[in-house]
Amino acid sequence: MFAILVDLVIKKEFADQFRDTVIIQGTNSRAKEKGCLQFEVLQDPEAPNKFTLYEVYTDKATFYDVHRTTPHFAKYAETTGPWVESRNLRILTKIWPV
C-alpha cells in the first residue's frame, strides 16, 4: 500500500477555511475514489494553522494517476493553493496493518 503524510502550514487568516475545505476534499476522496483507502485530517492543537494529512491508496499509480487528476482535487488545489505557507510531502509504504 502507498501512504503519504502531507504537513501543511496555512496562513493564519485562512486556517478555518482550509479546515473546512480539506474535510470536503477528504470526504470526496474517500467517497469517489475506489483506490483511496484512508484520508485523515489532523490539526495541531498548539498551532491551529498547522495540519497533517494521512492518506493511504492501493498503490502509487492510484495516488498520482487517479487522485491527483480528479475534479475535486483540482478544485481543492486551486482553492487552497494561495492559503499555503509551506507543504512537505512524505511518501511511505504501509506495512502493517494491511
C-alpha positions as CSV (number, residue, x, y, z in Angstrom):
1,M,0.0,0.0,0.0
2,F,1.1,3.5,-0.8
3,A,0.8,6.1,2.0
4,I,1.6,9.8,2.3
5,L,1.9,12.3,5.0
6,V,1.4,15.9,4.0
7,D,2.5,18.5,6.5
8,L,1.0,21.9,5.8
9,V,1.4,25.3,7.3
10,I,-1.6,27.6,6.4
11,K,-1.6,31.3,6.6
12,K,-3.3,32.0,9.9
13,E,-6.2,34.0,8.4
14,F,-7.2,31.0,6.3
15,A,-6.9,28.2,8.9
16,D,-10.7,27.9,9.4
17,Q,-11.4,28.0,5.7
18,F,-8.7,25.5,5.0
19,R,-10.0,23.1,7.7
20,D,-13.5,23.1,6.1
21,T,-12.1,22.8,2.6
22,V,-9.7,19.9,3.3
23,I,-12.5,18.0,5.1
24,I,-14.6,18.3,1.9
25,Q,-11.5,17.1,-0.1
26,G,-11.1,14.1,2.2
27,T,-14.8,13.2,2.1
28,N,-14.8,13.4,-1.7
29,S,-11.6,11.3,-2.0
30,R,-13.0,8.5,0.2
31,A,-16.4,8.5,-1.4
32,K,-15.4,8.9,-5.1
33,E,-12.0,7.2,-5.4
34,K,-12.1,3.4,-5.2
35,G,-8.4,3.3,-4.5
36,C,-8.4,5.8,-1.6
37,L,-8.4,3.6,1.4
38,Q,-7.8,6.2,4.1
39,F,-7.8,10.0,4.3
40,E,-7.3,11.6,7.7
41,V,-7.0,15.3,8.6
42,L,-5.1,16.2,11.7
43,Q,-4.7,19.7,13.2
44,D,-2.1,20.8,15.7
45,P,-3.9,22.0,18.9
46,E,-1.0,24.3,19.8
47,A,-0.8,25.9,16.3
48,P,-4.2,25.7,14.6
49,N,-2.7,26.7,11.2
50,K,-0.6,23.5,11.0
51,F,-2.2,20.4,9.5
52,T,-1.2,16.9,8.6
53,L,-2.9,14.8,6.1
54,Y,-2.5,11.0,6.3
55,E,-3.6,9.3,3.1
56,V,-3.5,5.6,2.0
57,Y,-4.0,4.4,-1.5
58,T,-3.9,0.9,-3.1
59,D,-0.7,1.9,-4.9
60,K,1.4,4.8,-6.2
61,A,-0.4,5.0,-9.5
62,T,-3.7,5.4,-7.8
63,F,-2.4,8.4,-6.0
64,Y,-0.7,10.1,-8.9
65,D,-2.8,9.0,-11.9
66,V,-6.3,8.9,-10.2
67,H,-6.4,11.0,-7.0
68,R,-4.4,13.9,-8.3
69,T,-6.3,14.1,-11.6
70,T,-9.8,14.2,-10.2
71,P,-12.0,17.3,-10.5
72,H,-12.4,17.6,-6.7
73,F,-8.6,17.5,-6.2
74,A,-8.2,20.3,-8.9
75,K,-10.8,22.4,-7.1
76,Y,-9.1,21.8,-3.7
77,A,-5.7,22.7,-5.1
78,E,-6.9,25.8,-6.8
79,T,-8.8,27.0,-3.8
80,T,-6.2,26.3,-1.1
81,G,-3.0,27.0,-3.0
82,P,-2.9,30.7,-2.1
83,W,-3.5,29.8,1.6
84,V,-0.5,27.6,1.9
85,E,2.7,28.9,3.5
86,S,4.6,25.6,3.3
87,R,3.9,22.0,2.3
88,N,6.0,18.9,2.9
89,L,5.1,15.6,1.3
90,R,6.5,12.3,2.7
91,I,5.9,9.1,0.8
92,L,5.7,5.9,2.8
93,T,4.9,2.3,2.4
94,K,2.2,1.0,4.7
95,I,3.4,-2.4,6.0
96,W,1.1,-3.0,9.0
97,P,-1.8,-3.4,9.4
98,V,-2.8,-4.2,5.9
